Amino acid sequence: MTTEKNGNTPARDLTEIQRYVTRDRGTEPPFSGALLHNTDEGIYHCLVCHVPLFYSETKFDAGCGWPSFYQPVSPEAIHYIEDFSHGMHRTEIRCAHCDSHLGHVFPDGPQPTGERYCVNSASLSFTDPQGNNTPG
């Protein structure tokens, strides 16, 4: 993927599902994401702007069909928005740097936070300690 002067991946370089998730606030089908079963050590970044969002140590298997984390790299990494779509009240999470849609956060995660950040693989990229990058 190429990057623009602002560091973001241009929309033309995103796949259809990556654009749908990050730009149109869509959701990838459950159990379909490339990073769902990833158990490698590393950092999950925003696919669009490459800002770090989650450490692999905070990832857990929630059985919900999407990668789940119990906390972001920092409170400032995530922007929270009340979401009343689909007849539900949820909290949408977006990248605080570029405003890309990531998923939602729920209050049913493990300790120490009790939160479950349910994130679309298509909104993430994963970088291992050797610098190998895997887009979601």
VOVEXTOR-94660 format. One record per residue: residue in three letters; chain; x, y, z of N, C-alpha, C in turn. Coordinates in steps of 0.001 Angstrom, whole numbers, plus 500000, padded with zeros to 6 digits. Layout:
VOVEXTOR-94660
residuo:ALA, cadena:A, n.px:X, n.py:Y, n.pz:Z, ca.px:X, ca.py:Y, ca.pz:Z, c.px:X, c.py:Y, c.pz:Z .
...
END
This chain:
VOVEXTOR-94660
residuo:MET, cadena:A, n.px:500835, n.py:498814, n.pz:500000, ca.px:500000, ca.py:500000, ca.pz:500000, c.px:500876, c.py:501244, c.pz:500000 .
residuo:THR, cadena:A, n.px:500437, n.py:502234, n.pz:499282, ca.px:501136, ca.py:503506, ca.pz:499259, c.px:500572, c.py:504394, c.pz:500362 .
residuo:THR, cadena:A, n.px:501242, n.py:505501, n.pz:500610, ca.px:500734, ca.py:506452, ca.pz:501596, c.px:500700, c.py:507845, c.pz:500987 .
residuo:GLU, cadena:A, n.px:499761, n.py:508650, n.pz:501450, ca.px:499651, ca.py:510035, ca.pz:501024, c.px:500604, c.py:510881, c.pz:501854 .
residuo:LYS, cadena:A, n.px:500737, n.py:512169, n.pz:501522, ca.px:501616, ca.py:513069, ca.pz:502268, c.px:501245, c.py:513137, c.pz:503743 .
residuo:ASN, cadena:A, n.px:499946, n.py:512957, n.pz:504054, ca.px:499506, ca.py:513009, ca.pz:505443, c.px:499748, c.py:511690, c.pz:506178 .
residuo:GLY, cadena:A, n.px:500333, n.py:510691, n.pz:505482, ca.px:500627, ca.py:509404, ca.pz:506103, c.px:499515, c.py:508384, c.pz:505965 .
residuo:ASN, cadena:A, n.px:498372, n.py:508788, n.pz:505436, ca.px:497232, ca.py:507886, ca.pz:505296, c.px:497336, c.py:507042, c.pz:504027 .
residuo:THR, cadena:A, n.px:496753, n.py:505858, n.pz:504085, ca.px:496634, ca.py:505017, ca.pz:502901, c.px:495506, c.py:505581, c.pz:502049 .
residuo:PRO, cadena:A, n.px:495758, n.py:505872, n.pz:500766, ca.px:494681, ca.py:506414, ca.pz:499914, c.px:493533, c.py:505421, c.pz:499776 .
residuo:ALA, cadena:A, n.px:492325, n.py:505929, n.pz:499693, ca.px:491144, ca.py:505076, ca.pz:499575, c.px:491249, c.py:504144, c.pz:498370 .
residuo:ARG, cadena:A, n.px:491900, n.py:504585, n.pz:497297, ca.px:492026, ca.py:503749, ca.pz:496092, c.px:492856, c.py:502492, c.pz:496352 .
residuo:ASP, cadena:A, n.px:493688, n.py:502511, n.pz:497396, ca.px:494531, ca.py:501358, ca.pz:497719, c.px:493869, c.py:500399, c.pz:498704 .
residuo:LEU, cadena:A, n.px:492699, n.py:500751, n.pz:499202, ca.px:491976, ca.py:499878, ca.pz:500125, c.px:491106, c.py:498910, c.pz:499331 .
residuo:THR, cadena:A, n.px:490914, n.py:497716, n.pz:499874, ca.px:490005, ca.py:496765, ca.pz:499238, c.px:488572, c.py:497251, c.pz:499456 .
residuo:GLU, cadena:A, n.px:487644, n.py:496628, n.pz:498777, ca.px:486236, ca.py:497012, ca.pz:498916, c.px:485778, c.py:496889, c.pz:500369 .
residuo:ILE, cadena:A, n.px:486113, n.py:495791, n.pz:501035, ca.px:485677, ca.py:495604, ca.pz:502429, c.px:486402, c.py:496585, c.pz:503355 .
residuo:GLN, cadena:A, n.px:487655, n.py:496889, n.pz:503102, ca.px:488384, ca.py:497862, ca.pz:503921, c.px:487765, c.py:499246, c.pz:503799 .
residuo:ARG, cadena:A, n.px:487395, n.py:499649, n.pz:502590, ca.px:486713, ca.py:500941, ca.pz:502390, c.px:485350, c.py:500940, c.pz:503076 .
residuo:TYR, cadena:A, n.px:484591, n.py:499861, n.pz:502878, ca.px:483257, ca.py:499755, ca.pz:503469, c.px:483317, c.py:499893, c.pz:504996 .
residuo:VAL, cadena:A, n.px:484272, n.py:499235, n.pz:505627, ca.px:484394, ca.py:499278, ca.pz:507084, c.px:484911, c.py:500636, c.pz:507552 .
residuo:THR, cadena:A, n.px:486041, n.py:501083, n.pz:507027, ca.px:486682, ca.py:502286, ca.pz:507560, c.px:485997, c.py:503582, c.pz:507158 .
residuo:ARG, cadena:A, n.px:485434, n.py:503634, n.pz:505958, ca.px:484832, ca.py:504874, ca.pz:505455, c.px:483317, c.py:504932, c.pz:505629 .
residuo:ASP, cadena:A, n.px:482652, n.py:503776, n.pz:505413, ca.px:481190, ca.py:503752, ca.pz:505461, c.px:480634, c.py:503216, c.pz:506780 .
residuo:ARG, cadena:A, n.px:481508, n.py:502987, n.pz:507744, ca.px:481124, ca.py:502489, ca.pz:509067, c.px:480429, c.py:501128, c.pz:508978 .
residuo:GLY, cadena:A, n.px:480889, n.py:500314, n.pz:508052, ca.px:480315, ca.py:498989, ca.pz:507868, c.px:480929, c.py:497962, c.pz:508806 .
residuo:THR, cadena:A, n.px:480464, n.py:496731, n.pz:508672, ca.px:480957, ca.py:495616, ca.pz:509478, c.px:481265, c.py:494448, c.pz:508556 .
residuo:GLU, cadena:A, n.px:482447, n.py:493882, n.pz:508725, ca.px:482788, ca.py:492691, ca.pz:507945, c.px:481990, c.py:491515, c.pz:508500 .
residuo:PRO, cadena:A, n.px:481728, n.py:490498, n.pz:507686, ca.px:481002, ca.py:489328, ca.pz:508190, c.px:481764, c.py:488674, c.pz:509355 .
residuo:PRO, cadena:A, n.px:481041, n.py:488178, n.pz:510362, ca.px:481722, ca.py:487530, ca.pz:511488, c.px:482530, c.py:486325, c.pz:511027 .
residuo:PHE, cadena:A, n.px:483638, n.py:486101, n.pz:511721, ca.px:484541, ca.py:484974, ca.pz:511477, c.px:485209, c.py:485015, c.pz:510104 .
residuo:SER, cadena:A, n.px:485227, n.py:486175, n.pz:509449, ca.px:485816, ca.py:486284, ca.pz:508108, c.px:487128, c.py:487060, c.pz:508082 .
residuo:GLY, cadena:A, n.px:487456, n.py:487774, n.pz:509139, ca.px:488608, ca.py:488669, ca.pz:509132, c.px:489953, c.py:487968, c.pz:509170 .
residuo:ALA, cadena:A, n.px:490898, n.py:488521, n.pz:508430, ca.px:492238, ca.py:487944, ca.pz:508324, c.px:492994, c.py:487935, c.pz:509647 .
residuo:LEU, cadena:A, n.px:492661, n.py:488826, n.pz:510566, ca.px:493408, ca.py:488920, ca.pz:511831, c.px:492678, c.py:488293, c.pz:513015 .
residuo:LEU, cadena:A, n.px:491530, n.py:487699, n.pz:512771, ca.px:490737, ca.py:487129, ca.pz:513864, c.px:491524, c.py:486115, c.pz:514681 .
residuo:HIS, cadena:A, n.px:492187, n.py:485185, n.pz:514029, ca.px:492880, ca.py:484107, ca.pz:514739, c.px:494375, c.py:484361, c.pz:514909 .
residuo:ASN, cadena:A, n.px:494824, n.py:485573, n.pz:514619, ca.px:496241, ca.py:485897, ca.pz:514781, c.px:496615, c.py:485884, c.pz:516262 .
residuo:THR, cadena:A, n.px:497620, n.py:485108, n.pz:516617, ca.px:498087, ca.py:485043, ca.pz:518012, c.px:499546, c.py:485478, c.pz:518134 .
residuo:ASP, cadena:A, n.px:500097, n.py:486053, n.pz:517068, ca.px:501491, ca.py:486489, ca.pz:517091, c.px:501662, c.py:487722, c.pz:517970 .
residuo:GLU, cadena:A, n.px:502878, n.py:487915, n.pz:518449, ca.px:503222, ca.py:489097, ca.pz:519242, c.px:503438, c.py:490270, c.pz:518301 .
residuo:GLY, cadena:A, n.px:502913, n.py:491431, n.pz:518692, ca.px:503105, ca.py:492619, ca.pz:517879, c.px:502103, c.py:493703, c.pz:518203 .
residuo:ILE, cadena:A, n.px:501910, n.py:494596, n.pz:517248, ca.px:501043, ca.py:495759, ca.pz:517444, c.px:500031, c.py:495834, c.pz:516304 .
residuo:TYR, cadena:A, n.px:498790, n.py:496101, n.pz:516661, ca.px:497713, ca.py:496327, ca.pz:515703, c.px:497593, c.py:497832, c.pz:515477 .
residuo:HIS, cadena:A, n.px:497669, n.py:498227, n.pz:514203, ca.px:497609, ca.py:499636, ca.pz:513807, c.px:496327, c.py:499915, c.pz:513039 .
residuo:CYS, cadena:A, n.px:495979, n.py:501192, n.pz:512961, ca.px:494905, ca.py:501614, ca.pz:512065, c.px:495376, c.py:501346, c.pz:510637 .
residuo:LEU, cadena:A, n.px:494558, n.py:500695, n.pz:509848, ca.px:494911, ca.py:500378, ca.pz:508473, c.px:495104, c.py:501641, c.pz:507633 .
residuo:VAL, cadena:A, n.px:494356, n.py:502684, n.pz:507938, ca.px:494377, ca.py:503892, ca.pz:507121, c.px:495534, c.py:504818, c.pz:507466 .
residuo:CYS, cadena:A, n.px:495757, n.py:505101, n.pz:508738, ca.px:496794, ca.py:506083, ca.pz:509112, c.px:498001, c.py:505467, c.pz:509820 .
residuo:HIS, cadena:A, n.px:497936, n.py:504179, n.pz:510111, ca.px:499074, ca.py:503426, ca.pz:510653, c.px:499439, c.py:503778, c.pz:512098 .
residuo:VAL, cadena:A, n.px:498557, n.py:504457, n.pz:512803, ca.px:498781, ca.py:504785, ca.pz:514208, c.px:498548, c.py:503524, c.pz:515055 .
residuo:PRO, cadena:A, n.px:499405, n.py:503241, n.pz:516032, ca.px:499190, ca.py:502077, ca.pz:516898, c.px:497886, c.py:502198, c.pz:517690 .
residuo:LEU, cadena:A, n.px:497124, n.py:501083, n.pz:517726, ca.px:495845, ca.py:501073, ca.pz:518437, c.px:495793, c.py:500058, c.pz:519569 .
residuo:PHE, cadena:A, n.px:496312, n.py:498834, n.pz:519342, ca.px:496212, ca.py:497766, ca.pz:520340, c.px:497492, c.py:496928, c.pz:520357 .
residuo:TYR, cadena:A, n.px:497903, n.py:496524, n.pz:521553, ca.px:499012, ca.py:495573, ca.pz:521695, c.px:498446, c.py:494156, c.pz:521661 .
residuo:SER, cadena:A, n.px:499214, n.py:493237, n.pz:521111, ca.px:498758, ca.py:491847, ca.pz:521012, c.px:498467, c.py:491242, c.pz:522383 .
residuo:GLU, cadena:A, n.px:499150, n.py:491702, n.pz:523421, ca.px:498920, ca.py:491159, ca.pz:524771, c.px:497510, c.py:491413, c.pz:525274 .
residuo:THR, cadena:A, n.px:496813, n.py:492389, n.pz:524678, ca.px:495453, ca.py:492718, ca.pz:525129, c.px:494378, c.py:492040, c.pz:524277 .
residuo:LYS, cadena:A, n.px:494793, n.py:491243, n.pz:523292, ca.px:493842, ca.py:490536, ca.pz:522428, c.px:493385, c.py:489255, c.pz:523118 .
residuo:PHE, cadena:A, n.px:492111, n.py:488951, n.pz:522967, ca.px:491571, ca.py:487717, ca.pz:523552, c.px:490479, c.py:487166, c.pz:522640 .
residuo:ASP, cadena:A, n.px:490174, n.py:485893, n.pz:522803, ca.px:489145, ca.py:485235, ca.pz:521995, c.px:487807, c.py:485368, c.pz:522699 .
residuo:ALA, cadena:A, n.px:486980, n.py:486288, n.pz:522202, ca.px:485661, ca.py:486516, ca.pz:522790, c.px:484616, c.py:485592, c.pz:522168 .
residuo:GLY, cadena:A, n.px:484987, n.py:484904, n.pz:521088, ca.px:484051, ca.py:484015, ca.pz:520420, c.px:482970, c.py:484741, c.pz:519644 .
residuo:CYS, cadena:A, n.px:483154, n.py:486043, n.pz:519405, ca.px:482119, ca.py:486853, ca.pz:518763, c.px:482280, c.py:486955, c.pz:517250 .
residuo:GLY, cadena:A, n.px:483431, n.py:486524, n.pz:516730, ca.px:483647, ca.py:486575, ca.pz:515292, c.px:484509, c.py:487715, c.pz:514803 .
residuo:TRP, cadena:A, n.px:484954, n.py:488582, n.pz:515702, ca.px:485828, ca.py:489701, ca.pz:515356, c.px:486970, c.py:489758, c.pz:516362 .
residuo:PRO, cadena:A, n.px:488137, n.py:490282, n.pz:515958, ca.px:489223, ca.py:490449, ca.pz:516923, c.px:488747, c.py:491297, c.pz:518105 .
residuo:SER, cadena:A, n.px:489098, n.py:490855, n.pz:519308, ca.px:488666, ca.py:491557, ca.pz:520520, c.px:489872, c.py:491879, c.pz:521385 .
residuo:PHE, cadena:A, n.px:489838, n.py:493054, n.pz:521986, ca.px:490913, ca.py:493546, ca.pz:522839, c.px:490288, c.py:494112, c.pz:524104 .
residuo:TYR, cadena:A, n.px:491032, n.py:494080, n.pz:525223, ca.px:490450, ca.py:494640, ca.pz:526443, c.px:490909, c.py:496063, c.pz:526736 .
residuo:GLN, cadena:A, n.px:491884, n.py:496592, n.pz:525962, ca.px:492226, ca.py:498001, ca.pz:526103, c.px:493088, c.py:498460, c.pz:524929 .
residuo:PRO, cadena:A, n.px:492976, n.py:499755, n.pz:524574, ca.px:493817, ca.py:500304, ca.pz:523508, c.px:495212, c.py:500628, c.pz:524043 .
residuo:VAL, cadena:A, n.px:496124, n.py:500998, n.pz:523135, ca.px:497487, ca.py:501347, ca.pz:523548, c.px:497493, c.py:502548, c.pz:524483 .
residuo:SER, cadena:A, n.px:496541, n.py:503464, n.pz:524294, ca.px:496383, ca.py:504618, ca.pz:525188, c.px:494946, c.py:505107, c.pz:525066 .
residuo:PRO, cadena:A, n.px:494447, n.py:505803, n.pz:526080, ca.px:493073, ca.py:506324, ca.pz:525982, c.px:492897, c.py:507286, c.pz:524805 .
residuo:GLU, cadena:A, n.px:493972, n.py:507965, n.pz:524409, ca.px:493903, ca.py:508943, ca.pz:523332, c.px:493861, c.py:508304, c.pz:521943 .
residuo:ALA, cadena:A, n.px:494104, n.py:507012, n.pz:521833, ca.px:494153, ca.py:506341, ca.pz:520532, c.px:492768, c.py:506145, c.pz:519919 .
residuo:ILE, cadena:A, n.px:491750, n.py:506114, n.pz:520754, ca.px:490393, ca.py:505786, ca.pz:520319, c.px:489447, c.py:506956, c.pz:520568 .
residuo:HIS, cadena:A, n.px:488569, n.py:507202, n.pz:519589, ca.px:487501, ca.py:508198, ca.pz:519708, c.px:486187, c.py:507427, c.pz:519891 .
residuo:TYR, cadena:A, n.px:485404, n.py:507808, n.pz:520888, ca.px:484176, ca.py:507095, ca.pz:521238, c.px:482957, c.py:507915, c.pz:520810 .
residuo:ILE, cadena:A, n.px:481996, n.py:507250, n.pz:520168, ca.px:480802, ca.py:507928, ca.pz:519674, c.px:479572, c.py:507097, c.pz:520027 .
residuo:GLU, cadena:A, n.px:478565, n.py:507738, n.pz:520603, ca.px:477310, ca.py:507044, ca.pz:520883, c.px:476669, c.py:506631, c.pz:519562 .
residuo:ASP, cadena:A, n.px:476220, n.py:505394, n.pz:519484, ca.px:475667, ca.py:504836, ca.pz:518248, c.px:474287, c.py:504251, c.pz:518547 .
residuo:PHE, cadena:A, n.px:473269, n.py:504793, n.pz:517902, ca.px:471899, ca.py:504327, ca.pz:518092, c.px:471358, c.py:503635, c.pz:516839 .
residuo:SER, cadena:A, n.px:472257, n.py:503214, n.pz:515954, ca.px:471831, ca.py:502563, ca.pz:514716, c.px:471315, c.py:501153, c.pz:514984 .
residuo:HIS, cadena:A, n.px:470576, n.py:500636, n.pz:514041, ca.px:470050, ca.py:499263, ca.pz:514089, c.px:469199, c.py:498982, c.pz:515325 .
residuo:GLY, cadena:A, n.px:468558, n.py:500026, n.pz:515869, ca.px:467681, ca.py:499852, ca.pz:517018, c.px:468402, c.py:499500, c.pz:518307 .
residuo:MET, cadena:A, n.px:469701, n.py:499764, n.pz:518380, ca.px:470496, ca.py:499449, ca.pz:519574, c.px:471211, c.py:500695, c.pz:520073 .
residuo:HIS, cadena:A, n.px:471637, n.py:500654, n.pz:521319, ca.px:472496, ca.py:501693, ca.pz:521870, c.px:473858, c.py:501064, c.pz:522104 .
residuo:ARG, cadena:A, n.px:474843, n.py:501511, n.pz:521336, ca.px:476203, ca.py:500998, ca.pz:521449, c.px:477171, c.py:502172, c.pz:521443 .
residuo:THR, cadena:A, n.px:478444, n.py:501861, n.pz:521685, ca.px:479486, ca.py:502868, ca.pz:521595, c.px:480406, c.py:502496, c.pz:520437 .
residuo:GLU, cadena:A, n.px:480364, n.py:503314, n.pz:519407, ca.px:481233, ca.py:503114, ca.pz:518256, c.px:482648, c.py:503550, c.pz:518622 .
residuo:ILE, cadena:A, n.px:483644, n.py:502847, n.pz:518077, ca.px:485032, ca.py:503267, ca.pz:518251, c.px:485622, c.py:503597, c.pz:516893 .
residuo:ARG, cadena:A, n.px:486359, n.py:504719, n.pz:516872, ca.px:487042, ca.py:505175, ca.pz:515665, c.px:488486, c.py:505497, c.pz:516018 .
residuo:CYS, cadena:A, n.px:489338, n.py:505461, n.pz:515017, ca.px:490718, ca.py:505888, ca.pz:515204, c.px:490685, c.py:507375, c.pz:515535 .
residuo:ALA, cadena:A, n.px:491307, n.py:507765, n.pz:516637, ca.px:491297, ca.py:509171, ca.pz:517048, c.px:492139, c.py:510044, c.pz:516120 .
residuo:HIS, cadena:A, n.px:493040, n.py:509440, n.pz:515373, ca.px:493909, ca.py:510210, ca.pz:514484, c.px:493255, c.py:510523, c.pz:513145 .
residuo:CYS, cadena:A, n.px:492618, n.py:509520, n.pz:512508, ca.px:492071, ca.py:509740, ca.pz:511159, c.px:490564, c.py:509538, c.pz:511064 .
residuo:ASP, cadena:A, n.px:489918, n.py:509166, n.pz:512158, ca.px:488469, ca.py:509009, ca.pz:512241, c.px:487939, c.py:507786, c.pz:511490 .
residuo:SER, cadena:A, n.px:488797, n.py:506816, n.pz:511169, ca.px:488323, ca.py:505594, ca.pz:510528, c.px:487517, c.py:504764, c.pz:511514 .
residuo:HIS, cadena:A, n.px:486417, n.py:504203, n.pz:511019, ca.px:485598, ca.py:503319, ca.pz:511842, c.px:486378, c.py:502041, c.pz:512143 .
residuo:LEU, cadena:A, n.px:486344, n.py:501619, n.pz:513419, ca.px:487021, ca.py:500395, ca.pz:513843, c.px:486035, c.py:499308, c.pz:514232 .
residuo:GLY, cadena:A, n.px:485019, n.py:499674, n.pz:514998, ca.px:484046, ca.py:498707, ca.pz:515503, c.px:483275, c.py:499321, c.pz:516654 .
residuo:HIS, cadena:A, n.px:483094, n.py:498532, n.pz:517736, ca.px:482354, ca.py:498988, ca.pz:518912, c.px:483022, c.py:498466, c.pz:520174 .
residuo:VAL, cadena:A, n.px:482747, n.py:499119, n.pz:521287, ca.px:483246, ca.py:498650, ca.pz:522580, c.px:482049, c.py:498290, c.pz:523451 .
residuo:PHE, cadena:A, n.px:482184, n.py:497179, n.pz:524186, ca.px:481106, ca.py:496666, ca.pz:525028, c.px:481634, c.py:496428, c.pz:526447 .
residuo:PRO, cadena:A, n.px:480755, n.py:496508, n.pz:527445, ca.px:481180, ca.py:496350, ca.pz:528847, c.px:481170, c.py:494896, c.pz:529325 .
residuo:ASP, cadena:A, n.px:481552, n.py:493954, n.pz:528461, ca.px:481508, ca.py:492542, ca.pz:528844, c.px:482847, c.py:491828, c.pz:528620 .
residuo:GLY, cadena:A, n.px:483929, n.py:492577, n.pz:528716, ca.px:485256, ca.py:492017, ca.pz:528500, c.px:485899, c.py:491524, c.pz:529781 .
residuo:PRO, cadena:A, n.px:487093, n.py:490967, n.pz:529661, ca.px:487809, ca.py:490446, ca.pz:530826, c.px:488451, c.py:491563, c.pz:531655 .
residuo:GLN, cadena:A, n.px:488899, n.py:491214, n.pz:532809, ca.px:489660, ca.py:492141, ca.pz:533639, c.px:491052, c.py:492293, c.pz:533022 .
residuo:PRO, cadena:A, n.px:491741, n.py:493371, n.pz:533157, ca.px:491531, ca.py:494369, ca.pz:534197, c.px:490550, c.py:495490, c.pz:533845 .
residuo:THR, cadena:A, n.px:490051, n.py:495568, n.pz:532595, ca.px:489195, ca.py:496697, ca.pz:532224, c.px:487715, c.py:496365, c.pz:532203 .
residuo:GLY, cadena:A, n.px:487371, n.py:495105, n.pz:531955, ca.px:485977, ca.py:494725, ca.pz:531800, c.px:485388, c.py:495163, c.pz:530473 .
residuo:GLU, cadena:A, n.px:486232, n.py:495633, n.pz:529552, ca.px:485754, ca.py:496109, ca.pz:528264, c.px:486169, c.py:495149, c.pz:527154 .
residuo:ARG, cadena:A, n.px:485337, n.py:495104, n.pz:526106, ca.px:485629, ca.py:494309, ca.pz:524908, c.px:485567, c.py:495234, c.pz:523708 .
residuo:TYR, cadena:A, n.px:486736, n.py:495559, n.pz:523171, ca.px:486835, ca.py:496337, ca.pz:521955, c.px:486700, c.py:495352, c.pz:520800 .
residuo:CYS, cadena:A, n.px:485550, n.py:495343, n.pz:520172, ca.px:485219, ca.py:494421, ca.pz:519086, c.px:485548, c.py:495145, c.pz:517788 .
residuo:VAL, cadena:A, n.px:486626, n.py:494700, n.pz:517117, ca.px:487211, ca.py:495460, ca.pz:516021, c.px:487187, c.py:494660, c.pz:514722 .
residuo:ASN, cadena:A, n.px:486818, n.py:495304, n.pz:513644, ca.px:486866, ca.py:494686, ca.pz:512322, c.px:488318, c.py:494483, c.pz:511898 .
residuo:SER, cadena:A, n.px:488671, n.py:493277, n.pz:511473, ca.px:490019, ca.py:493034, ca.pz:510934, c.px:490318, c.py:493995, c.pz:509791 .
residuo:ALA, cadena:A, n.px:489309, n.py:494293, n.pz:508983, ca.px:489495, ca.py:495137, ca.pz:507801, c.px:489893, c.py:496570, c.pz:508139 .
residuo:SER, cadena:A, n.px:489820, n.py:496952, n.pz:509407, ca.px:490230, ca.py:498299, ca.pz:509811, c.px:491632, c.py:498321, c.pz:510409 .
residuo:LEU, cadena:A, n.px:492265, n.py:497152, n.pz:510483, ca.px:493555, ca.py:497017, ca.pz:511161, c.px:494654, c.py:496519, c.pz:510234 .
residuo:SER, cadena:A, n.px:495874, n.py:496778, n.pz:510642, ca.px:497034, ca.py:496072, ca.pz:510107, c.px:497825, c.py:495613, c.pz:511318 .
residuo:PHE, cadena:A, n.px:498578, n.py:494536, n.pz:511154, ca.px:499346, ca.py:493961, ca.pz:512259, c.px:500822, c.py:493978, c.pz:511895 .
residuo:THR, cadena:A, n.px:501647, n.py:494427, n.pz:512833, ca.px:503090, ca.py:494446, ca.pz:512635, c.px:503751, c.py:493634, c.pz:513731 .
residuo:ASP, cadena:A, n.px:504559, n.py:492649, n.pz:513320, ca.px:505271, ca.py:491825, ca.pz:514292, c.px:506599, c.py:492491, c.pz:514669 .
residuo:PRO, cadena:A, n.px:507331, n.py:491960, n.pz:515668, ca.px:508575, ca.py:492584, ca.pz:516109, c.px:509648, c.py:492704, c.pz:515019 .
residuo:GLN, cadena:A, n.px:509569, n.py:491873, n.pz:513981, ca.px:510538, ca.py:491941, ca.pz:512884, c.px:510146, c.py:492992, c.pz:511831 .
residuo:GLY, cadena:A, n.px:508990, n.py:493628, n.pz:512001, ca.px:508538, ca.py:494649, ca.pz:511074, c.px:507681, c.py:494138, c.pz:509937 .
residuo:ASN, cadena:A, n.px:507337, n.py:492859, n.pz:509954, ca.px:506451, ca.py:492307, ca.pz:508924, c.px:505036, c.py:492824, c.pz:509157 .
residuo:ASN, cadena:A, n.px:504407, n.py:493309, n.pz:508100, ca.px:503082, ca.py:493910, ca.pz:508208, c.px:502050, c.py:493044, c.pz:507507 .
residuo:THR, cadena:A, n.px:500931, n.py:492790, n.pz:508208, ca.px:499823, ca.py:492021, ca.pz:507653, c.px:498561, c.py:492867, c.pz:507698 .
residuo:PRO, cadena:A, n.px:498006, n.py:493252, n.pz:506544, ca.px:496751, ca.py:494004, ca.pz:506563, c.px:495575, c.py:493103, c.pz:506896 .
residuo:GLY, cadena:A, n.px:494567, n.py:493677, n.pz:507521, ca.px:493375, ca.py:492921, ca.pz:507881, c.px:492404, c.py:492820, c.pz:506740 .
END
